[in-house]
Amino acid sequence: MKLFVTLLLISFSLSAFSQAMRSREQYSKYEDYMNRSRRKKNAGIVFLSVGSGLAIGGAALIVDGVHKDRQYNGYYSDLSDGEVEAVVGALVSVVGVGFMCGSIPFFVGAHRSKVKALSFALKTERLPKLYSTALAGRQYPAISLQIPLGR
């Protein structure tokens, strides 16, 4: 019985080396979350760039429309060319600000995906192994999962 208990305790203290290493083609949560983070960050940058371009262009249309003089177009109109240009510029600016505000969830999602990716880490650990008369360390891959308990 003592021999059985001793072998059982030794078997629990040793790590299992029969697990195969994952190749790069197979599924990896770290790479999956990092790819998500990159895609969301790129989408956020595109939304922010388009939005700032539209807002600047709309502001330019507003300024140009305000500085235009009322000109006679040959027909009666309640709005002059400058007023129409200012209204269109205001609408374009509002759409641009909407795009810039729409980029915020993409940046937040990219940060969250990156934090999740960094919580999964593949690292090597050392296991003491007895070689004939000497004790040496053998490295083996291990997956660690960090769970923040303070939140």
C-alpha positions in Angstrom: 0.0 0.0 0.0 2.9 2.4 0.8 4.4 1.7 -2.5 1.1 2.5 -4.3 0.7 5.8 -2.4 4.3 6.7 -3.1 4.0 6.0 -6.8 0.7 8.0 -6.9 2.3 11.0 -5.3 5.3 10.8 -7.6 3.0 10.6 -10.7 1.2 13.7 -9.6 4.4 15.7 -9.0 5.8 15.0 -12.5 4.5 16.8 -15.5 3.1 15.0 -18.5 5.5 15.2 -21.5 3.2 13.4 -23.9 1.4 16.5 -25.0 2.3 17.6 -28.6 3.5 21.1 -29.3 1.1 23.2 -31.3 2.3 24.4 -34.7 1.7 27.9 -35.9 -1.0 26.8 -38.3 -3.2 25.5 -35.4 -5.5 27.6 -33.3 -3.9 29.9 -30.8 -5.9 32.1 -28.5 -3.0 34.6 -28.2 -2.7 35.0 -31.9 -6.5 35.2 -32.4 -6.8 38.0 -29.8 -3.8 39.9 -31.2 -5.3 39.7 -34.7 -8.6 41.0 -33.4 -6.8 43.8 -31.7 -4.9 44.8 -34.9 -8.1 44.7 -37.0 -10.0 46.8 -34.5 -7.2 49.3 -34.2 -6.9 49.6 -38.0 -10.7 50.1 -38.3 -10.5 52.8 -35.5 -7.7 54.6 -37.3 -9.7 54.5 -40.6 -12.8 55.9 -38.9 -10.8 58.6 -37.1 -9.0 59.6 -40.3 -12.1 59.7 -42.4 -14.0 61.6 -39.7 -11.3 64.2 -39.2 -11.0 64.7 -43.0 -14.8 65.2 -43.3 -14.8 67.6 -40.3 -12.0 69.7 -41.7 -13.5 69.7 -45.2 -16.9 70.7 -43.7 -15.3 73.5 -41.7 -13.6 74.7 -44.9 -17.0 74.7 -46.7 -18.6 76.7 -43.8 -15.8 79.3 -43.9 -16.0 79.6 -47.7 -19.8 79.8 -47.6 -19.8 82.5 -45.0 -17.3 84.6 -47.0 -19.1 84.4 -50.3 -21.2 87.4 -51.3 -24.8 87.1 -52.3 -24.8 86.9 -56.1 -27.7 87.0 -58.4 -28.2 83.6 -60.1 -30.8 84.7 -62.6 -33.6 83.2 -60.5 -35.2 83.8 -57.2 -33.9 81.8 -54.3 -34.3 82.0 -50.5 -30.7 80.7 -50.0 -27.7 82.1 -51.7 -24.8 80.0 -52.9 -22.8 80.9 -49.8 -25.6 79.9 -47.5 -26.1 76.5 -49.3 -22.4 75.9 -49.1 -22.4 76.7 -45.3 -25.3 74.3 -44.7 -23.7 71.5 -46.7 -20.5 72.2 -44.8 -22.3 71.9 -41.4 -23.8 68.6 -42.4 -20.5 67.2 -43.6 -18.9 68.4 -40.3 -21.6 66.6 -38.3 -21.0 63.4 -40.2 -17.3 63.8 -39.7 -17.7 64.2 -36.0 -20.0 61.2 -36.0 -17.3 59.1 -37.7 -14.7 60.3 -35.1 -17.0 59.3 -32.2 -17.7 56.0 -33.9 -13.9 55.2 -33.8 -13.9 55.2 -30.0 -15.5 51.7 -29.6 -13.0 50.3 -32.0 -10.1 51.6 -30.0 -11.6 50.4 -26.7 -12.3 47.0 -28.3 -8.7 46.8 -29.6 -7.4 47.5 -26.1 -9.6 44.9 -24.5 -8.5 42.3 -27.1 -4.9 43.1 -26.5 -5.3 42.7 -22.7 -7.0 39.3 -23.2 -4.2 38.3 -25.6 -1.6 39.2 -23.0 -3.4 37.1 -20.4 -2.6 34.0 -22.4 1.1 33.4 -22.6 3.2 30.5 -23.7 6.3 30.3 -21.6 9.0 27.7 -20.7 9.3 26.4 -17.2 12.1 24.3 -15.7 11.6 20.9 -14.1 14.3 19.3 -12.1 15.2 15.9 -13.5 17.6 13.3 -12.1 20.3 12.2 -14.6 22.2 9.2 -13.1 23.9 11.0 -10.2 23.3 14.7 -11.0 20.2 16.8 -10.8 19.6 19.0 -13.9 16.8 21.2 -15.1 14.8 20.3 -18.1 12.7 23.0 -19.9 9.2 22.3 -21.1 6.5 24.5 -22.6 3.7 25.6 -20.3 0.6 27.7 -20.9 -0.2 30.3 -18.2 -3.4 32.0 -17.7 -3.5 35.1 -15.5 -6.7 36.0 -13.8 -6.8 39.4 -12.2 -8.5 39.0 -8.8 -8.4 42.7 -7.8 -11.2 43.9 -10.1 
